[in-house]
C-alpha cells in the first residue's frame, strides 16, 4: 500500500507531520508581548500557529518577546508552520490592533 503525500506548487512532496497528542496551547494576545507559559516539548519539530486577530510573533527561549516594529506579522485566520530549532521553546505574540487569541499546535 502506498501513501501519497500532498504536493507544493512546484510538485515536490510535502512530508506530513501529525499533531502533538498533548493538544494546543492558547495565548491571549494584547498590546504587551506575551508568550506560552509552558515550554514546548523537546520532541516538537514544527509548530503551527494561527490567531483570531492581526498580531506579530517571535520564536525563541523562555525570554523571547515580540515587537510590533520588528517581529513577523501574522494575518488573522491564516495557519503558519514554523520549524522549531534547538533551544527554541516559546513563541511570543503582540497585538497589531485589537486583542485576540493565538493558538500553538505542536507537530511531531
MMTF fields as JSON, N, C-alpha, C and O atoms, coordinates in Angstrom:
{
  "mmtfVersion": "1.0.0",
  "mmtfProducer": "UNKNOWN",
  "numBonds": 431,
  "numAtoms": 432,
  "numGroups": 108,
  "numChains": 1,
  "numModels": 1,
  "chainsPerModel": [1],
  "groupsPerChain": [108],
  "chainIdList": ["A"],
  "bondAtomList": [4, 2, 8, 6, 12, 10, 16, 14, 20, 18, 24, 22, 28, 26, 32, 30, 36, 34, 40, 38, 44, 42, 48, 46, 52, 50, 56, 54, 60, 58, 64, 62, 68, 66, 72, 70, 76, 74, 80, 78, 84, 82, 88, 86, 92, 90, 96, 94, 100, 98, 104, 102, 108, 106, 112, 110, 116, 114, 120, 118, 124, 122, 128, 126, 132, 130, 136, 134, 140, 138, 144, 142, 148, 146, 152, 150, 156, 154, 160, 158, 164, 162, 168, 166, 172, 170, 176, 174, 180, 178, 184, 182, 188, 186, 192, 190, 196, 194, 200, 198, 204, 202, 208, 206, 212, 210, 216, 214, 220, 218, 224, 222, 228, 226, 232, 230, 236, 234, 240, 238, 244, 242, 248, 246, 252, 250, 256, 254, 260, 258, 264, 262, 268, 266, 272, 270, 276, 274, 280, 278, 284, 282, 288, 286, 292, 290, 296, 294, 300, 298, 304, 302, 308, 306, 312, 310, 316, 314, 320, 318, 324, 322, 328, 326, 332, 330, 336, 334, 340, 338, 344, 342, 348, 346, 352, 350, 356, 354, 360, 358, 364, 362, 368, 366, 372, 370, 376, 374, 380, 378, 384, 382, 388, 386, 392, 390, 396, 394, 400, 398, 404, 402, 408, 406, 412, 410, 416, 414, 420, 418, 424, 422, 428, 426],
  "bondOrderList": [1, 1, 1, 1, 1, 1, 1, 1, 1, 1, 1, 1, 1, 1, 1, 1, 1, 1, 1, 1, 1, 1, 1, 1, 1, 1, 1, 1, 1, 1, 1, 1, 1, 1, 1, 1, 1, 1, 1, 1, 1, 1, 1, 1, 1, 1, 1, 1, 1, 1, 1, 1, 1, 1, 1, 1, 1, 1, 1, 1, 1, 1, 1, 1, 1, 1, 1, 1, 1, 1, 1, 1, 1, 1, 1, 1, 1, 1, 1, 1, 1, 1, 1, 1, 1, 1, 1, 1, 1, 1, 1, 1, 1, 1, 1, 1, 1, 1, 1, 1, 1, 1, 1, 1, 1, 1, 1],
  "groupList": [{"groupName": "UNK", "atomNameList": ["N", "CA", "C", "O"], "elementList": ["N", "C", "C", "O"], "formalChargeList": [0, 0, 0, 0], "bondAtomList": [1, 0, 2, 1, 3, 2], "bondOrderList": [1, 1, 2], "singleLetterCode": "X", "chemCompType": "L-PEPTIDE LINKING"}],
  "groupTypeList": [0, 0, 0, 0, 0, 0, 0, 0, 0, 0, 0, 0, 0, 0, 0, 0, 0, 0, 0, 0, 0, 0, 0, 0, 0, 0, 0, 0, 0, 0, 0, 0, 0, 0, 0, 0, 0, 0, 0, 0, 0, 0, 0, 0, 0, 0, 0, 0, 0, 0, 0, 0, 0, 0, 0, 0, 0, 0, 0, 0, 0, 0, 0, 0, 0, 0, 0, 0, 0, 0, 0, 0, 0, 0, 0, 0, 0, 0, 0, 0, 0, 0, 0, 0, 0, 0, 0, 0, 0, 0, 0, 0, 0, 0, 0, 0, 0, 0, 0, 0, 0, 0, 0, 0, 0, 0, 0, 0],
  "groupIdList": [1, 2, 3, 4, 5, 6, 7, 8, 9, 10, 11, 12, 13, 14, 15, 16, 17, 18, 19, 20, 21, 22, 23, 24, 25, 26, 27, 28, 29, 30, 31, 32, 33, 34, 35, 36, 37, 38, 39, 40, 41, 42, 43, 44, 45, 46, 47, 48, 49, 50, 51, 52, 53, 54, 55, 56, 57, 58, 59, 60, 61, 62, 63, 64, 65, 66, 67, 68, 69, 70, 71, 72, 73, 74, 75, 76, 77, 78, 79, 80, 81, 82, 83, 84, 85, 86, 87, 88, 89, 90, 91, 92, 93, 94, 95, 96, 97, 98, 99, 100, 101, 102, 103, 104, 105, 106, 107, 108],
  "secStructList": [7, 7, 7, 7, 7, 7, 5, 7, 6, 6, 1, 7, 5, 7, 7, 7, 7, 7, 3, 3, 3, 3, 3, 3, 3, 3, 3, 3, 3, 7, 1, 1, 7, 3, 3, 7, 1, 1, 7, 7, 7, 6, 6, 7, 7, 3, 3, 3, 3, 3, 3, 1, 1, 7, 3, 3, 3, 3, 3, 3, 1, 6, 6, 7, 7, 7, 7, 6, 6, 6, 1, 3, 3, 3, 7, 6, 6, 7, 7, 3, 3, 3, 3, 7, 7, 6, 6, 7, 7, 3, 3, 3, 3, 3, 3, 1, 1, 1, 7, 3, 3, 3, 3, 3, 3, 3, 3, 7],
  "xCoordList": [0.849, 0.0, 0.89, 1.779, 0.669, 1.479, 0.738, -0.489, 1.523, 0.964, 1.341, 2.525, 0.359, 0.631, 0.645, -0.336, 1.765, 1.901, 1.338, 1.306, 0.899, 0.475, 1.68, 2.822, 1.418, 2.487, 2.398, 1.308, 3.576, 3.596, 3.41, 3.187, 3.497, 3.267, 4.306, 4.072, 5.448, 6.49, 6.376, 7.195, 5.371, 5.188, 6.015, 6.037, 6.701, 7.514, 6.642, 5.774, 6.867, 6.061, 6.343, 7.479, 5.306, 5.416, 5.262, 4.238, 6.29, 6.211, 5.168, 5.197, 4.264, 3.186, 3.538, 3.924, 3.404, 3.621, 2.275, 1.365, 2.157, 0.93, 0.908, 1.944, -0.265, -0.386, 0.018, -0.239, 0.648, 1.086, -0.124, -1.111, -0.055, -1.176, -1.465, -2.528, -0.537, -0.739, -1.642, -1.948, -2.067, -3.029, -2.406, -1.185, -3.261, -2.854, -2.742, -3.341, -1.964, -1.887, -2.508, -2.376, -3.174, -3.724, -3.091, -2.742, -2.953, -2.342, -3.238, -3.617, -3.574, -4.321, -3.334, -2.363, -3.582, -2.674, -3.18, -4.326, -2.313, -2.657, -1.581, -0.727, -1.622, -0.633, 0.711, 1.668, 0.786, 2.043, 2.467, 1.623, 3.759, 4.254, 3.973, 4.288, 3.369, 3.078, 3.505, 3.395, 3.994, 4.438, 3.769, 3.164, 3.894, 3.333, 4.033, 5.256, 3.239, 3.78, 4.566, 5.706, 3.951, 4.622, 5.491, 5.016, 6.757, 7.614, 7.114, 6.489, 7.398, 7.058, 7.948, 9.103, 7.41, 8.18, 9.328, 9.234, 10.395, 11.6, 11.419, 12.224, 10.38, 10.167, 9.355, 9.124, 8.919, 8.181, 9.171, 10.196, 8.86, 9.73, 9.216, 9.973, 7.927, 7.274, 6.091, 5.449, 5.799, 4.639, 3.758, 4.24, 2.484, 1.512, 0.865, 0.375, 0.864, 0.241, -0.892, -0.873, -1.862, -2.967, -3.494, -3.42, -4.02, -4.573, -5.913, -6.185, -6.741, -8.065, -8.017, -9.018, -6.864, -6.696, -5.285, -4.423, -5.054, -3.732, -2.744, -3.034, -1.568, -0.551, 0.833, 0.974, 1.838, 3.223, 3.696, 3.181, 4.681, 5.172, 6.689, 7.315, 7.257, 8.698, 8.923, 8.247, 9.867, 10.178, 11.518, 12.459, 11.607, 12.869, 12.807, 12.047, 13.614, 13.663, 12.662, 11.759, 12.828, 11.861, 11.832, 10.946, 12.776, 12.796, 12.384, 12.489, 11.921, 11.581, 10.445, 9.5, 10.556, 9.493, 9.219, 10.12, 7.984, 7.593, 7.463, 7.079, 7.791, 7.697, 6.972, 7.17, 6.138, 5.361, 6.283, 6.015, 7.345, 8.221, 9.117, 9.522, 9.438, 10.446, 10.085, 10.812, 9.012, 8.659, 7.762, 7.037, 7.8, 6.968, 5.484, 5.031, 4.744, 3.306, 2.52, 2.862, 1.48, 0.599, -0.8, -1.44, -1.259, -2.597, -3.644, -3.42, -4.774, -5.811, -6.365, -6.621, -6.542, -7.143, -6.23, -6.693, -4.95, -4.011, -3.087, -2.425, -3.04, -2.152, -0.723, -0.502, 0.238, 1.651, 2.411, 2.266, 3.218, 4.06, 5.459, 6.061, 5.977, 7.283, 8.161, 7.779, 9.336, 10.248, 10.809, 11.097, 10.956, 11.484, 12.942, 13.237, 13.844, 15.265, 15.694, 14.948, 16.885, 17.423, 17.409, 17.834, 16.923, 16.88, 15.614, 15.38, 14.799, 13.547, 12.43, 12.154, 11.797, 10.767, 9.517, 8.52, 9.567, 8.453, 8.182, 9.065, 6.938, 6.555, 5.837, 4.885, 6.305, 5.709, 4.84, 5.129, 3.778, 2.855, 2.595, 2.632, 2.328, 1.888, 0.849, 1.007, -0.18, -1.277, -0.847, -0.027, -1.419, -1.195, -2.43, -2.594, -3.284, -4.543, -5.343, -4.98, -6.444, -7.291, -6.783, -6.093, -7.137, -6.752, -7.362, -8.429, -6.671, -7.15, -6.579, -5.994, -6.754, -6.204, -5.36, -5.756, -4.179, -3.306, -3.284, -3.393, -3.142, -3.105, -1.811, -1.41, -1.164, 0.039, -0.311, -0.873, 0.016, -0.237, 1.067, 1.566, 1.606, 2.86, 2.667, 1.617, 3.698, 3.679, 4.849, 5.959, 4.6, 5.648, 5.69, 6.509],
  "yCoordList": [-1.176, 0.0, 1.233, 1.352, 2.135, 3.349, 4.505, 4.519, 5.464, 6.656, 7.841, 8.094, 8.56, 9.716, 10.956, 11.263, 11.671, 12.896, 14.074, 14.031, 15.114, 16.321, 16.94, 16.703, 17.739, 18.37, 19.879, 20.442, 20.545, 22.001, 22.509, 21.712, 23.82, 24.418, 24.009, 24.15, 23.505, 23.045, 21.552, 20.997, 20.905, 19.483, 18.603, 17.384, 19.197, 18.43, 17.918, 18.642, 16.664, 16.136, 16.87, 17.254, 17.054, 17.703, 16.611, 15.931, 16.456, 15.467, 15.918, 17.058, 15.041, 15.395, 14.952, 13.804, 15.861, 15.55, 15.531, 16.278, 14.676, 14.615, 15.692, 16.271, 15.96, 16.919, 16.246, 15.06, 17.006, 16.511, 16.102, 16.835, 14.948, 14.422, 15.234, 15.079, 16.095, 16.888, 18.091, 18.833, 18.289, 19.341, 20.687, 20.835, 21.649, 23.006, 23.876, 23.593, 24.933, 25.949, 27.217, 27.494, 27.981, 29.261, 30.38, 30.207, 31.524, 32.693, 33.893, 34.158, 34.611, 35.857, 36.911, 37.228, 37.449, 38.412, 39.825, 40.159, 40.643, 42.022, 42.964, 42.555, 44.204, 45.191, 45.016, 45.729, 44.075, 43.719, 42.342, 41.461, 42.143, 40.852, 39.767, 39.911, 38.67, 37.52, 36.263, 36.18, 35.278, 34.008, 32.838, 32.997, 31.659, 30.468, 30.23, 30.325, 29.921, 29.715, 28.415, 28.392, 27.333, 26.031, 25.911, 26.155, 25.539, 25.379, 24.24, 23.293, 24.347, 23.274, 22.074, 22.236, 20.893, 19.687, 19.558, 20.039, 18.922, 18.836, 17.981, 18.078, 17.144, 16.33, 17.043, 16.478, 18.271, 19.061, 19.522, 20.127, 19.233, 19.605, 20.819, 21.525, 21.037, 22.093, 22.57, 21.774, 23.852, 24.402, 25.096, 25.882, 24.805, 25.507, 26.564, 26.258, 27.815, 28.893, 29.508, 29.498, 30.035, 30.772, 31.727, 31.43, 32.863, 33.834, 34.334, 34.318, 34.778, 35.29, 36.764, 37.314, 37.404, 38.805, 39.056, 38.181, 40.245, 40.61, 40.756, 41.411, 40.132, 40.222, 39.961, 39.619, 40.127, 39.828, 38.715, 38.567, 37.922, 36.81, 36.707, 37.235, 36.022, 35.78, 34.432, 34.116, 33.625, 32.312, 32.385, 33.005, 31.747, 31.76, 30.971, 30.01, 31.386, 30.696, 31.321, 32.049, 31.036, 31.494, 33.007, 33.524, 33.726, 35.184, 35.908, 37.132, 35.18, 35.787, 36.806, 36.597, 37.897, 38.898, 39.259, 39.231, 39.591, 40.041, 41.556, 42.151, 42.17, 43.619, 43.978, 43.343, 44.989, 45.418, 45.883, 45.61, 46.568, 47.166, 46.157, 46.413, 45.011, 44.141, 42.658, 41.908, 42.215, 40.789, 40.476, 41.353, 39.238, 38.861, 39.05, 38.882, 39.403, 39.664, 38.381, 37.607, 38.156, 37.008, 37.521, 38.183, 37.207, 37.613, 36.793, 35.61, 37.382, 36.63, 35.491, 35.653, 34.332, 33.19, 32.444, 31.542, 32.784, 32.127, 31.216, 31.666, 29.937, 28.985, 29.176, 29.295, 29.205, 29.322, 28.203, 28.02, 27.459, 26.409, 26.952, 27.542, 26.745, 27.266, 26.112, 25.397, 25.916, 24.888, 25.328, 26.505, 24.37, 24.658, 24.196, 23.015, 25.145, 24.834, 24.557, 24.821, 24.03, 23.725, 24.974, 26.045, 24.837, 25.955, 26.791, 27.638, 26.565, 27.316, 26.556, 25.401, 27.209, 26.541, 27.392, 26.919, 28.632, 29.551, 30.378, 30.586, 30.841, 31.778, 32.931, 32.737, 34.129, 35.341, 36.015, 35.952, 36.655, 37.366, 38.754, 38.965, 39.705, 41.042, 41.499, 41.27, 42.125, 42.55, 43.663, 44.518, 43.624, 44.682, 45.558, 46.297, 45.475, 46.235, 45.861, 46.201, 45.153, 44.735, 43.424, 42.648, 43.197, 41.961, 40.759, 40.862, 39.621, 38.409, 37.194, 37.322, 36.032, 34.807, 34.122, 34.028, 33.641, 32.869, 31.434, 31.177, 30.504, 29.08, 28.478, 28.753, 27.655, 26.916, 25.444, 24.902, 24.793, 23.376, 22.682, 22.845, 21.912, 21.208, 20.09, 19.449, 19.866, 18.795, 17.867, 18.318, 16.585, 15.583, 14.592, 13.673],
  "zCoordList": [0.0, 0.0, 0.0, 0.843, -0.915, -0.974, -0.31, -0.216, 0.145, 0.772, -0.107, -0.333, -0.596, -1.427, -0.561, 0.116, -0.583, 0.187, -0.601, -1.831, 0.08, -0.632, -1.332, -0.94, -2.374, -3.146, -3.049, -2.947, -3.082, -3.088, -4.512, -5.423, -4.722, -6.037, -7.076, -8.276, -6.624, -7.544, -7.835, -8.569, -7.267, -7.49, -6.577, -6.752, -5.595, -4.66, -3.515, -3.029, -3.078, -1.976, -0.664, -0.386, 0.124, 1.425, 2.488, 2.551, 3.315, 4.388, 5.398, 5.861, 5.735, 6.662, 8.08, 8.3, 9.034, 10.436, 11.142, 10.785, 12.139, 12.916, 13.984, 14.311, 14.526, 15.624, 16.925, 17.129, 17.796, 19.091, 19.916, 19.975, 20.546, 21.325, 22.58, 23.181, 22.986, 24.201, 23.959, 24.892, 22.722, 22.427, 22.121, 22.071, 21.922, 21.559, 22.804, 23.842, 22.673, 23.713, 23.149, 21.957, 23.982, 23.543, 24.356, 25.524, 23.713, 24.342, 24.081, 22.94, 25.134, 24.981, 24.487, 25.174, 23.303, 22.674, 22.953, 22.65, 23.532, 23.884, 23.352, 22.564, 23.775, 23.34, 24.046, 23.743, 24.983, 25.637, 25.15, 24.984, 24.919, 24.449, 25.479, 26.66, 25.003, 25.877, 25.157, 23.933, 25.901, 25.312, 26.026, 27.085, 25.419, 26.051, 27.384, 27.484, 28.402, 29.752, 29.817, 30.281, 29.35, 29.353, 28.108, 26.999, 28.276, 27.092, 26.206, 26.683, 24.924, 24.005, 24.33, 24.723, 24.164, 24.423, 23.435, 22.305, 23.848, 23.027, 21.779, 20.853, 21.731, 20.537, 19.463, 18.394, 19.724, 18.731, 17.66, 17.973, 16.403, 15.297, 14.53, 13.864, 14.642, 13.879, 14.701, 15.387, 14.639, 15.334, 14.309, 13.492, 14.356, 13.525, 14.406, 15.493, 13.935, 14.693, 13.877, 12.646, 14.585, 13.975, 15.034, 16.226, 14.617, 15.561, 15.041, 13.841, 15.979, 15.613, 15.215, 14.755, 15.388, 15.023, 14.522, 14.606, 14.004, 13.489, 14.648, 15.649, 14.494, 15.539, 14.952, 13.777, 15.785, 15.434, 16.351, 17.46, 15.899, 16.709, 16.622, 15.703, 17.589, 17.631, 18.304, 19.283, 17.792, 18.34, 19.059, 18.563, 20.242, 20.969, 22.258, 22.378, 23.219, 24.506, 25.481, 25.07, 26.758, 27.766, 27.943, 28.623, 27.349, 27.485, 26.201, 26.131, 25.189, 23.901, 24.045, 24.805, 23.31, 23.262, 21.804, 20.966, 21.521, 20.182, 20.198, 21.205, 19.061, 18.936, 17.652, 16.616, 17.725, 16.562, 15.438, 14.268, 15.772, 14.765, 14.039, 12.905, 14.664, 14.056, 13.956, 13.304, 14.564, 14.53, 13.333, 12.863, 12.835, 11.695, 11.993, 13.126, 10.951, 11.051, 10.8, 9.906, 11.58, 11.399, 11.071, 11.888, 9.868, 9.455, 10.195, 10.448, 10.546, 11.255, 10.398, 9.204, 11.042, 10.364, 9.414, 8.715, 9.359, 8.453, 9.254, 10.189, 8.889, 9.538, 9.024, 7.819, 9.938, 9.568, 10.281, 11.49, 9.529, 10.097, 10.322, 9.424, 11.542, 11.922, 12.4, 13.326, 11.784, 12.301, 13.653, 13.868, 14.551, 15.881, 15.922, 15.735, 16.168, 16.223, 17.66, 18.603, 17.812, 19.139, 20.014, 19.581, 21.234, 22.168, 22.093, 22.955, 21.078, 20.96, 21.662, 21.34, 22.613, 23.4, 23.591, 24.136, 23.147, 23.361, 22.104, 21.272, 21.988, 20.934, 21.604, 22.36, 21.317, 21.89, 20.832, 19.637, 21.292, 20.41, 20.972, 22.184, 20.066, 20.458, 19.438, 18.239, 19.903, 19.043, 18.078, 18.411, 16.891, 15.91, 15.802, 14.831, 16.785, 16.782, 18.007, 19.133, 17.773, 18.895, 19.494, 18.834, 20.749, 21.424, 20.701, 20.096, 20.773, 20.119, 20.849, 21.924, 20.261, 20.826, 19.76, 18.598, 20.179, 19.273, 19.768, 20.966, 18.836, 19.157, 18.617, 17.486, 19.439, 19.061, 19.008, 19.96, 17.907, 17.788, 17.407, 16.293, 18.335, 18.088, 17.076, 17.03, 16.264, 15.258, 15.53, 15.811, 15.447, 15.67, 14.525, 14.533]
}
